[in-house]
Amino acid sequence: MKILRVGIAGYGVVGKKRKKFIDKNERLNIVAISDITFQKKIVKRKDIYFLKDYKLLFDYNLDAVFIC
């Protein structure tokens, strides 16, 4: 079973709901989340990169990106 590496662009109400769904799915692994409200350009917490600029998502070899 292949585990897909995914990212989330936008971490408001919809992005947070999407993360909860992804966390419950064993075939999906969140690698990076971006949102313009994050204070720093790149921060890593619990194996997830939090990015200030959505363009940085393309640096993480993702299989899919959820636009929220």
N, C-alpha and C positions, 0 to 999 in steps of 0.2 A: 504494500500500500504506500503510495507516494504521499508525502506530506508537503502541501503547498506553502511556500513562503509568501506571506501577504503583508501589505502595508495599508494604512488608513490615512487618507488626506482629509483633514478637517476633524477636529476633536471636540466638537460641541455636543449638543444633545444627541444628534443622530450618530455621530462618531462613537460616542460612549456606548450607545445601545448596540451598535455594530460590533464593538470590541467584546461585549458580553456574549453575543452570539458566537463569535469566532472562538472565544475561550472555551466554549462548550463543545466545539467541533474538533475531534481528535485528528482530522485530516488537514487542519489549518494551523499554521504557526505564525503569529504576529512577529514580524522582524522590526518594523519601524512605523511610527506614527508622526504625522506632521500637523502643525497648527501655527498660525501666525501669532497667537497669543503666548506661545512659550517664550520664556525669558532668554534662554541661551540658544545658540545655533545648534549644538548637538549635545545631548545628555543621554547616557545609557543607564537604565535601571531595570533590574531583573530580566536581562537578556533582550530588552526592547530599547531601540534607539528612539528618542524623542527629538524631533527636528523642527526648527523654526520655519524652514523653507521647504515647500512640497517638492521642489526640483531635486532636493537631495535624496528623495526616495529612489531615484533612478540609479543611485550608487550602491544599492543593496541587493542586486540580483533577485528581484521579487518575481513571483509567478503571477501575482494579481495585486491590483490596488483598488480599494474601495474609496470612492469619492463621496465624501459626506459633507 
